[in-house]
Amino acid sequence: MADEEERFPLQINGTPVRTPIALASMAGVVDAAYARSRAAHVGAAFLGGYAVDEPTIAAALTMAGRGRSEFVFDDPIGAMQREVVALEGSGLVVGLNLRAASPRGFVDVARSIGPSVVYEIDAHCRQPEMVGVGAGEALVHAPDRLEEAVRALAAEGVSVSVKFRAGVGDDREIARRCWSAGAEVLHVDLMDLGYPKIRELRNTVPLTLIANNSITTFDRMREMLSHGADMVSLARGANERTLAGLDAAIARYADDQGWYNSPKQLCRGGDVRSLAFCCMPVKSCPLIPTLEKIGLSRDRYIALKLDSVRGTVLEGGAQTCFGSLAWCCKASSPCMFRDMTLAQAGVSKKEYMQAKRRLSQQIMREVFAVPPGTA
């Protein structure tokens, strides 16, 4: 696991994720056997979706009756417990995608199965039977209820994910409410909105972001990662060949570049993490309005970067534009002064990017120090 942890410094539910690729739930399809058959090339699997209380079980039966694939059990909790046991030793972070009409339904599952898995609130299903009982996408239209469900699950001491479809409600409000209530993961079906939606969410919350929908090529995967996603997930496209190709490509990229989901620079459309690549706030560029938008003063920005790089490979660089590698750009951007400094210090570009990733984490902690509504 050491190589994966160096490549992908990512954890969910306190467990290292060995590759930033997940299996998204598909009702009636994604179970333990399905996940095990693809486990060599994914880091997480969200099983389900499972209907877990009387209203959603009734809805699932109706849906199954009209020909939809559904998981329908007399004892859904017992069935899920067996699925979790079947994935022990798989190396996967396991999530259960749950449909419930009230917070109690989610909580009952968490109390029965415990903290070993991630509990994913399904605010995504748009089948009329589920929406009609107040589950699935109905929660996006009632963010108070969604927040209540997240808060109830988080109070059980378990890891919470929320799966929702972007563009249905106020995505930023949903993200903020989930963060404030204690969610760890946002699993976002991007529909046709693409990477700008991921960037918007990354600039809104510090949660683990999983981008979903038609991400079956490495170019598409990198597009999502470079705009703020931590992982991508696949559903219908999750065949072994596609998963193996994505897994191999992102491993090569991480080993070569040092930061597997490095952002674009701010002046090229990067998200808030790209402040790690920005220079001093001395000229007219996207930096200054970005600082104003996130409420970070110029003086605090300068102090934060200098304090964060003290004692690291980024502290030096007297011959660079602003006297420190703290202010230098992404390794892929040509700069003779940066490269000369790195060569003299015996620091590779991979090590430089790893240090920039750590600087970015410090900046993110500052920007997102307090969840909304908790100050």
C-alpha positions as a Markdown table, in Angstrom:
| # | Residue | x | y | z |
|---|---|---|---|---|
| 1 | Met | 0.0 | 0.0 | 0.0 |
| 2 | Ala | 3.0 | 2.3 | 0.5 |
| 3 | Asp | 3.3 | 3.1 | -3.2 |
| 4 | Glu | -0.4 | 3.9 | -3.5 |
| 5 | Glu | -0.3 | 6.1 | -0.4 |
| 6 | Glu | 2.6 | 8.1 | -1.9 |
| 7 | Arg | 0.8 | 8.4 | -5.3 |
| 8 | Phe | -2.6 | 9.1 | -3.9 |
| 9 | Pro | -2.5 | 10.8 | -0.5 |
| 10 | Leu | -6.3 | 10.3 | -0.1 |
| 11 | Gln | -8.3 | 8.7 | 2.6 |
| 12 | Ile | -12.0 | 8.1 | 3.1 |
| 13 | Asn | -13.4 | 6.9 | 6.4 |
| 14 | Gly | -9.8 | 6.9 | 7.7 |
| 15 | Thr | -8.8 | 4.3 | 5.1 |
| 16 | Pro | -6.2 | 4.9 | 2.4 |
| 17 | Val | -7.8 | 4.9 | -1.1 |
| 18 | Arg | -5.4 | 2.9 | -3.4 |
| 19 | Thr | -6.5 | 4.6 | -6.6 |
| 20 | Pro | -8.8 | 7.5 | -7.2 |
| 21 | Ile | -11.4 | 5.5 | -9.1 |
| 22 | Ala | -14.7 | 4.4 | -7.6 |
| 23 | Leu | -17.6 | 2.2 | -8.6 |
| 24 | Ala | -20.9 | 4.1 | -8.5 |
| 25 | Ser | -24.0 | 2.3 | -7.3 |
| 26 | Met | -26.5 | 0.9 | -9.8 |
| 27 | Ala | -29.6 | -0.5 | -8.3 |
| 28 | Gly | -29.9 | -4.2 | -8.8 |
| 29 | Val | -26.4 | -4.4 | -10.3 |
| 30 | Val | -23.6 | -3.3 | -8.0 |
| 31 | Asp | -23.2 | -5.8 | -5.2 |
| 32 | Ala | -20.2 | -7.4 | -3.5 |
| 33 | Ala | -19.6 | -9.9 | -6.3 |
| 34 | Tyr | -19.7 | -7.1 | -8.9 |
| 35 | Ala | -17.2 | -5.0 | -6.8 |
| 36 | Arg | -14.8 | -7.9 | -6.2 |
| 37 | Ser | -14.7 | -8.7 | -9.9 |
| 38 | Arg | -13.3 | -5.1 | -10.5 |
| 39 | Ala | -11.4 | -4.6 | -7.3 |
| 40 | Ala | -8.0 | -4.7 | -8.9 |
| 41 | His | -8.5 | -1.3 | -10.5 |
| 42 | Val | -10.7 | 0.6 | -8.2 |
| 43 | Gly | -10.2 | 2.2 | -4.7 |
| 44 | Ala | -13.8 | 2.4 | -3.5 |
| 45 | Ala | -17.1 | 0.8 | -4.3 |
| 46 | Phe | -20.6 | 2.1 | -3.5 |
| 47 | Leu | -23.0 | -0.8 | -3.3 |
| 48 | Gly | -26.7 | -0.5 | -4.0 |
| 49 | Gly | -28.8 | 1.5 | -4.1 |
| 50 | Tyr | -30.7 | -0.2 | -1.3 |
| 51 | Ala | -34.2 | 0.7 | -0.1 |
| 52 | Val | -34.0 | 0.5 | 3.7 |
| 53 | Asp | -37.3 | 1.5 | 5.2 |
| 54 | Glu | -41.0 | 0.7 | 4.5 |
| 55 | Pro | -41.8 | 3.5 | 2.1 |
| 56 | Thr | -38.7 | 3.0 | 0.0 |
| 57 | Ile | -39.0 | -0.8 | 0.0 |
| 58 | Ala | -42.6 | -0.4 | -1.2 |
| 59 | Ala | -41.4 | 2.0 | -3.9 |
| 60 | Ala | -38.6 | -0.4 | -5.0 |
| 61 | Leu | -41.1 | -3.3 | -5.3 |
| 62 | Thr | -43.3 | -1.1 | -7.6 |
| 63 | Met | -40.2 | -0.2 | -9.6 |
| 64 | Ala | -39.2 | -3.8 | -9.9 |
| 65 | Gly | -42.7 | -4.7 | -11.0 |
| 66 | Arg | -42.4 | -2.5 | -14.0 |
| 67 | Gly | -39.1 | -4.1 | -15.0 |
| 68 | Arg | -36.4 | -2.0 | -13.3 |
| 69 | Ser | -33.5 | -3.8 | -11.7 |
| 70 | Glu | -33.7 | -3.3 | -8.0 |
| 71 | Phe | -32.3 | -4.8 | -4.8 |
| 72 | Val | -35.4 | -6.0 | -2.9 |
| 73 | Phe | -34.9 | -8.0 | 0.3 |
| 74 | Asp | -37.2 | -9.1 | 3.2 |
| 75 | Asp | -34.3 | -8.2 | 5.5 |
| 76 | Pro | -32.3 | -5.4 | 3.8 |
| 77 | Ile | -30.0 | -4.8 | 6.8 |
| 78 | Gly | -29.1 | -8.5 | 6.9 |
| 79 | Ala | -28.4 | -8.5 | 3.2 |
| 80 | Met | -26.1 | -5.5 | 3.4 |
| 81 | Gln | -24.3 | -7.1 | 6.3 |
| 82 | Arg | -23.5 | -10.1 | 4.2 |
| 83 | Glu | -22.3 | -7.9 | 1.3 |
| 84 | Val | -20.0 | -6.0 | 3.6 |
| 85 | Val | -18.5 | -9.3 | 5.0 |
| 86 | Ala | -18.0 | -10.5 | 1.4 |
| 87 | Leu | -15.8 | -7.6 | 0.7 |
| 88 | Glu | -13.5 | -8.0 | 3.7 |
| 89 | Gly | -9.9 | -8.2 | 2.6 |
| 90 | Ser | -10.7 | -6.7 | -0.8 |
| 91 | Gly | -8.7 | -3.5 | -0.1 |
| 92 | Leu | -11.7 | -1.4 | -1.1 |
| 93 | Val | -13.3 | 1.4 | 0.7 |
| 94 | Val | -16.8 | 0.2 | 0.9 |
| 95 | Gly | -19.9 | 2.4 | 0.7 |
| 96 | Leu | -23.6 | 1.6 | 1.0 |
| 97 | Asn | -25.9 | 3.7 | -1.2 |
| 98 | Leu | -29.1 | 4.0 | 0.8 |
| 99 | Arg | -32.6 | 5.2 | 0.0 |
| 100 | Ala | -34.7 | 6.2 | 2.9 |
| 101 | Ala | -37.8 | 8.4 | 3.5 |
| 102 | Ser | -36.6 | 9.7 | 6.9 |
| 103 | Pro | -33.4 | 10.1 | 8.8 |
| 104 | Arg | -34.4 | 7.2 | 11.0 |
| 105 | Gly | -34.0 | 4.8 | 8.1 |
| 106 | Phe | -30.4 | 5.8 | 7.5 |
| 107 | Val | -29.6 | 5.7 | 11.2 |
| 108 | Asp | -31.0 | 2.2 | 11.7 |
| 109 | Val | -28.6 | 0.8 | 9.1 |
| 110 | Ala | -25.6 | 2.6 | 10.6 |
| 111 | Arg | -26.4 | 1.3 | 14.1 |
| 112 | Ser | -26.7 | -2.2 | 12.7 |
| 113 | Ile | -23.6 | -2.3 | 10.5 |
| 114 | Gly | -21.3 | 0.1 | 12.3 |
| 115 | Pro | -18.5 | 2.5 | 11.2 |
| 116 | Ser | -16.5 | 0.1 | 8.9 |
| 117 | Val | -18.3 | 1.4 | 5.8 |
| 118 | Val | -19.3 | 4.8 | 4.3 |
| 119 | Tyr | -23.0 | 5.5 | 4.3 |
| 120 | Glu | -24.1 | 7.3 | 1.1 |
| 121 | Ile | -27.4 | 9.1 | 1.2 |
| 122 | Asp | -29.0 | 8.6 | -2.1 |
| 123 | Ala | -30.3 | 12.1 | -3.1 |
| 124 | His | -29.9 | 11.1 | -6.7 |
| 125 | Cys | -32.6 | 8.7 | -7.7 |
| 126 | Arg | -35.3 | 10.4 | -9.8 |
| 127 | Gln | -37.7 | 7.5 | -10.2 |
| 128 | Pro | -41.2 | 8.9 | -9.4 |
| 129 | Glu | -41.9 | 6.1 | -6.9 |
| 130 | Met | -38.8 | 7.1 | -4.8 |
| 131 | Val | -39.4 | 10.8 | -5.2 |
| 132 | Gly | -43.0 | 10.3 | -4.3 |
| 133 | Val | -42.2 | 8.9 | -0.8 |
| 134 | Gly | -39.7 | 11.7 | -0.1 |
| 135 | Ala | -36.5 | 9.8 | -1.0 |
| 136 | Gly | -33.8 | 10.2 | -3.7 |
| 137 | Glu | -34.0 | 13.5 | -5.6 |
| 138 | Ala | -36.8 | 14.7 | -3.3 |
| 139 | Leu | -34.0 | 15.5 | -0.8 |
| 140 | Val | -32.3 | 17.9 | -3.2 |
| 141 | His | -35.6 | 19.8 | -3.5 |
| 142 | Ala | -35.8 | 19.9 | 0.3 |
| 143 | Pro | -32.3 | 20.8 | 1.5 |
| 144 | Asp | -33.5 | 21.1 | 5.1 |
| 145 | Arg | -34.4 | 17.4 | 5.1 |
| 146 | Leu | -31.2 | 16.4 | 3.4 |
| 147 | Glu | -29.2 | 18.3 | 6.0 |
| 148 | Glu | -31.2 | 16.6 | 8.8 |
| 149 | Ala | -30.4 | 13.2 | 7.3 |
| 150 | Val | -26.7 | 14.0 | 7.0 |
| 151 | Arg | -26.6 | 15.3 | 10.6 |
| 152 | Ala | -28.4 | 12.3 | 12.0 |
| 153 | Leu | -26.0 | 9.9 | 10.3 |
| 154 | Ala | -22.9 | 11.8 | 11.3 |
| 155 | Ala | -24.1 | 11.8 | 14.9 |
| 156 | Glu | -23.7 | 8.1 | 14.8 |
| 157 | Gly | -19.9 | 8.5 | 14.3 |
| 158 | Val | -19.9 | 7.1 | 10.8 |
| 159 | Ser | -18.6 | 8.5 | 7.5 |
| 160 | Val | -21.2 | 10.1 | 5.3 |
| 161 | Ser | -21.4 | 10.6 | 1.6 |
| 162 | Val | -24.1 | 12.3 | -0.3 |
| 163 | Lys | -24.9 | 11.3 | -3.9 |
| 164 | Phe | -26.8 | 14.0 | -5.9 |
| 165 | Arg | -27.4 | 15.1 | -9.4 |
| 166 | Ala | -25.9 | 18.6 | -10.2 |
| 167 | Gly | -28.1 | 21.3 | -11.7 |
| 168 | Val | -31.3 | 20.1 | -10.0 |
| 169 | Gly | -31.2 | 22.4 | -6.9 |
| 170 | Asp | -28.8 | 25.0 | -5.6 |
| 171 | Asp | -25.6 | 23.0 | -5.7 |
| 172 | Arg | -23.6 | 25.3 | -3.6 |
| 173 | Glu | -26.2 | 25.5 | -0.9 |
| 174 | Ile | -26.5 | 21.7 | -0.9 |
| 175 | Ala | -22.7 | 21.4 | -0.6 |
| 176 | Arg | -22.5 | 23.8 | 2.2 |
| 177 | Arg | -25.3 | 22.2 | 4.1 |
| 178 | Cys | -23.8 | 18.8 | 3.8 |
| 179 | Trp | -20.4 | 20.1 | 5.0 |
| 180 | Ser | -21.9 | 21.9 | 7.9 |
| 181 | Ala | -23.9 | 18.8 | 8.9 |
| 182 | Gly | -20.9 | 16.5 | 8.9 |
| 183 | Ala | -20.6 | 14.8 | 5.5 |
| 184 | Glu | -17.1 | 13.6 | 4.3 |
| 185 | Val | -17.8 | 13.0 | 0.7 |
| 186 | Leu | -19.9 | 14.6 | -2.1 |
| 187 | His | -20.5 | 12.2 | -5.0 |
| 188 | Val | -21.7 | 14.4 | -7.9 |
| 189 | Asp | -23.4 | 13.2 | -11.1 |
| 190 | Leu | -22.4 | 16.1 | -13.3 |
| 191 | Met | -24.9 | 15.5 | -16.0 |
| 192 | Asp | -23.9 | 17.8 | -18.9 |
| 193 | Leu | -22.4 | 20.5 | -16.7 |
| 194 | Gly | -18.8 | 19.2 | -16.8 |
| 195 | Tyr | -15.7 | 20.4 | -15.0 |
| 196 | Pro | -17.0 | 24.0 | -14.2 |
| 197 | Lys | -19.4 | 22.4 | -11.8 |
| 198 | Ile | -16.6 | 20.5 | -10.0 |
| 199 | Arg | -14.6 | 23.7 | -9.8 |
| 200 | Glu | -17.6 | 25.5 | -8.3 |
| 201 | Leu | -18.0 | 22.8 | -5.7 |
| 202 | Arg | -14.3 | 22.7 | -4.9 |
| 203 | Asn | -14.3 | 26.4 | -4.3 |
| 204 | Thr | -17.3 | 26.0 | -2.0 |
| 205 | Val | -16.4 | 23.1 | 0.4 |
| 206 | Pro | -13.3 | 21.1 | 1.4 |
| 207 | Leu | -15.0 | 17.8 | 1.2 |
| 208 | Thr | -13.8 | 14.8 | -0.8 |
| 209 | Leu | -15.3 | 15.2 | -4.2 |
| 210 | Ile | -16.1 | 12.3 | -6.5 |
| 211 | Ala | -17.0 | 13.3 | -10.1 |
| 212 | Asn | -19.4 | 11.0 | -11.9 |
| 213 | Asn | -21.0 | 10.6 | -15.3 |
| 214 | Ser | -19.3 | 9.4 | -18.6 |
| 215 | Ile | -15.7 | 9.6 | -17.3 |
| 216 | Thr | -14.3 | 6.8 | -19.3 |
| 217 | Thr | -11.1 | 8.3 | -20.8 |
| 218 | Phe | -8.0 | 9.5 | -19.1 |
| 219 | Asp | -8.3 | 13.0 | -20.7 |
| 220 | Arg | -11.8 | 13.3 | -19.2 |
| 221 | Met | -10.5 | 12.0 | -15.8 |
| 222 | Arg | -7.7 | 14.5 | -15.7 |
| 223 | Glu | -10.1 | 17.3 | -16.7 |
| 224 | Met | -12.1 | 16.5 | -13.5 |
| 225 | Leu | -9.1 | 16.0 | -11.3 |
| 226 | Ser | -7.5 | 19.3 | -12.4 |
| 227 | His | -10.6 | 21.2 | -11.6 |
| 228 | Gly | -11.0 | 20.0 | -8.0 |
| 229 | Ala | -12.2 | 16.3 | -8.0 |
| 230 | Asp | -10.4 | 13.9 | -5.7 |
| 231 | Met | -11.8 | 10.9 | -7.4 |
| 232 | Val | -13.9 | 9.9 | -10.4 |
| 233 | Ser | -16.6 | 7.2 | -10.4 |
| 234 | Leu | -18.0 | 4.9 | -13.1 |
| 235 | Ala | -21.3 | 3.1 | -13.4 |
| 236 | Arg | -22.4 | 1.7 | -16.8 |
| 237 | Gly | -18.9 | 2.3 | -18.2 |
| 238 | Ala | -17.2 | 0.3 | -15.5 |
| 239 | Asn | -15.9 | -2.6 | -17.6 |
| 240 | Glu | -12.5 | -4.1 | -16.7 |
| 241 | Arg | -10.7 | -2.7 | -19.7 |
| 242 | Thr | -11.8 | 0.9 | -19.1 |
| 243 | Leu | -11.0 | 0.6 | -15.3 |
| 244 | Ala | -7.6 | -0.9 | -16.0 |
| 245 | Gly | -6.7 | 1.8 | -18.5 |
| 246 | Leu | -7.7 | 4.6 | -16.1 |
| 247 | Asp | -5.9 | 3.0 | -13.2 |
| 248 | Ala | -2.6 | 2.5 | -15.1 |
| 249 | Ala | -2.7 | 6.0 | -16.6 |
| 250 | Ile | -3.3 | 7.9 | -13.3 |
| 251 | Ala | -0.6 | 5.8 | -11.6 |
| 252 | Arg | 1.9 | 6.8 | -14.3 |
| 253 | Tyr | 0.8 | 10.4 | -14.1 |
| 254 | Ala | 1.2 | 10.5 | -10.3 |
| 255 | Asp | 4.6 | 8.8 | -10.4 |
| 256 | Asp | 5.8 | 11.3 | -13.0 |
| 257 | Gln | 4.2 | 14.5 | -11.8 |
| 258 | Gly | 4.0 | 14.0 | -8.0 |
| 259 | Trp | 0.5 | 15.4 | -7.6 |
| 260 | Tyr | -2.1 | 13.2 | -9.2 |
| 261 | Asn | -4.9 | 15.8 | -9.1 |
| 262 | Ser | -2.9 | 19.0 | -9.4 |
| 263 | Pro | -5.0 | 22.0 | -10.4 |
| 264 | Lys | -4.6 | 24.2 | -13.4 |
| 265 | Gln | -3.1 | 27.6 | -12.5 |
| 266 | Leu | -5.6 | 30.2 | -11.3 |
| 267 | Cys | -5.0 | 32.4 | -14.4 |
| 268 | Arg | -5.9 | 29.4 | -16.6 |
| 269 | Gly | -9.1 | 28.6 | -14.8 |
| 270 | Gly | -7.8 | 26.7 | -11.7 |
| 271 | Asp | -9.7 | 26.2 | -8.5 |
| 272 | Val | -8.8 | 27.5 | -5.0 |
| 273 | Arg | -6.1 | 24.9 | -4.6 |
| 274 | Ser | -4.1 | 26.7 | -7.3 |
| 275 | Leu | -3.3 | 29.6 | -5.0 |
| 276 | Ala | -0.2 | 27.4 | -4.2 |
| 277 | Phe | 1.1 | 28.4 | -7.7 |
| 278 | Cys | 0.3 | 32.1 | -7.5 |
| 279 | Cys | 2.8 | 34.9 | -7.2 |
| 280 | Met | 2.8 | 37.9 | -5.0 |
| 281 | Pro | -0.5 | 40.0 | -5.3 |
| 282 | Val | 1.2 | 42.9 | -7.1 |
| 283 | Lys | -0.4 | 43.0 | -10.5 |
| 284 | Ser | -3.8 | 42.9 | -12.1 |
| 285 | Cys | -4.7 | 39.2 | -12.5 |
| 286 | Pro | -7.3 | 36.7 | -11.2 |
| 287 | Leu | -5.4 | 36.4 | -7.9 |
| 288 | Ile | -6.7 | 39.6 | -6.3 |
| 289 | Pro | -10.4 | 39.2 | -7.0 |
| 290 | Thr | -10.1 | 35.6 | -5.9 |
| 291 | Leu | -8.6 | 36.6 | -2.6 |
| 292 | Glu | -11.4 | 39.1 | -2.1 |
| 293 | Lys | -14.0 | 36.5 | -2.9 |
| 294 | Ile | -12.7 | 34.0 | -0.4 |
| 295 | Gly | -12.1 | 36.7 | 2.3 |
| 296 | Leu | -8.3 | 36.3 | 2.5 |
| 297 | Ser | -6.5 | 39.6 | 2.7 |
| 298 | Arg | -3.3 | 40.2 | 0.7 |
| 299 | Asp | -1.2 | 40.5 | 3.9 |
| 300 | Arg | -2.7 | 37.2 | 5.3 |
| 301 | Tyr | -2.2 | 35.5 | 1.9 |
| 302 | Ile | 1.5 | 36.5 | 1.9 |
| 303 | Ala | 2.0 | 35.5 | 5.5 |
| 304 | Leu | 0.2 | 32.2 | 5.1 |
| 305 | Lys | 2.4 | 31.1 | 2.2 |
| 306 | Leu | 5.7 | 32.2 | 3.8 |
| 307 | Asp | 4.8 | 30.5 | 7.1 |
| 308 | Ser | 3.6 | 27.3 | 5.3 |
| 309 | Val | 6.9 | 26.8 | 3.3 |
| 310 | Arg | 9.2 | 27.6 | 6.2 |
| 311 | Gly | 11.7 | 24.7 | 6.6 |
| 312 | Thr | 10.6 | 23.1 | 3.3 |
| 313 | Val | 12.1 | 22.9 | -0.2 |
| 314 | Leu | 9.9 | 25.8 | -1.2 |
| 315 | Glu | 11.4 | 28.3 | 1.3 |
| 316 | Gly | 14.5 | 29.1 | -0.8 |
| 317 | Gly | 14.9 | 30.6 | -4.2 |
| 318 | Ala | 16.6 | 34.0 | -3.9 |
| 319 | Gln | 17.0 | 34.2 | -7.7 |
| 320 | Thr | 13.3 | 33.6 | -8.4 |
| 321 | Cys | 11.0 | 36.4 | -9.3 |
| 322 | Phe | 9.9 | 37.0 | -5.7 |
| 323 | Gly | 12.7 | 35.4 | -3.7 |
| 324 | Ser | 11.1 | 32.1 | -2.8 |
| 325 | Leu | 9.7 | 29.0 | -4.5 |
| 326 | Ala | 6.6 | 29.7 | -2.6 |
| 327 | Trp | 5.6 | 32.1 | -5.3 |
| 328 | Cys | 6.6 | 30.0 | -8.3 |
| 329 | Cys | 4.2 | 28.4 | -10.8 |
| 330 | Lys | 3.4 | 24.9 | -11.8 |
| 331 | Ala | 6.2 | 22.6 | -12.9 |
| 332 | Ser | 4.7 | 22.2 | -16.3 |
| 333 | Ser | 5.0 | 26.0 | -17.0 |
| 334 | Pro | 8.4 | 27.0 | -18.4 |
| 335 | Cys | 10.6 | 29.0 | -16.0 |
| 336 | Met | 14.4 | 29.0 | -16.1 |
| 337 | Phe | 14.7 | 30.7 | -12.7 |
| 338 | Arg | 12.6 | 28.1 | -10.9 |
| 339 | Asp | 14.3 | 25.2 | -12.7 |
| 340 | Met | 17.7 | 26.6 | -12.0 |
| 341 | Thr | 16.8 | 26.9 | -8.3 |
| 342 | Leu | 15.5 | 23.4 | -8.1 |
| 343 | Ala | 18.6 | 22.0 | -9.9 |
| 344 | Gln | 20.9 | 23.8 | -7.5 |
| 345 | Ala | 19.0 | 22.4 | -4.5 |
| 346 | Gly | 18.9 | 18.9 | -5.9 |
| 347 | Val | 15.1 | 18.9 | -5.9 |
| 348 | Ser | 13.2 | 17.2 | -8.7 |
| 349 | Lys | 10.1 | 18.6 | -10.3 |
| 350 | Lys | 8.1 | 15.7 | -8.7 |
| 351 | Glu | 9.3 | 16.7 | -5.3 |
| 352 | Tyr | 8.6 | 20.3 | -6.0 |
| 353 | Met | 5.0 | 19.4 | -7.0 |
| 354 | Gln | 4.6 | 17.3 | -3.9 |
| 355 | Ala | 5.7 | 20.3 | -1.8 |
| 356 | Lys | 3.2 | 22.5 | -3.7 |
| 357 | Arg | 0.5 | 20.0 | -2.8 |
| 358 | Arg | 1.3 | 20.2 | 0.9 |
| 359 | Leu | 1.3 | 24.0 | 0.6 |
| 360 | Ser | -2.1 | 23.8 | -1.1 |
| 361 | Gln | -3.4 | 21.7 | 1.8 |
| 362 | Gln | -2.3 | 24.5 | 4.2 |
| 363 | Ile | -4.1 | 27.1 | 2.2 |
| 364 | Met | -7.3 | 25.0 | 2.0 |
| 365 | Arg | -7.3 | 24.6 | 5.8 |
| 366 | Glu | -7.1 | 28.3 | 6.1 |
| 367 | Val | -9.8 | 29.1 | 3.6 |
| 368 | Phe | -12.2 | 26.4 | 4.9 |
| 369 | Ala | -11.4 | 26.7 | 8.6 |
| 370 | Val | -15.0 | 26.9 | 9.7 |
| 371 | Pro | -18.0 | 25.3 | 8.2 |
| 372 | Pro | -20.9 | 27.7 | 7.4 |
| 373 | Gly | -23.3 | 28.3 | 10.2 |
| 374 | Thr | -20.9 | 26.9 | 12.9 |
| 375 | Ala | -18.9 | 30.1 | 13.8 |
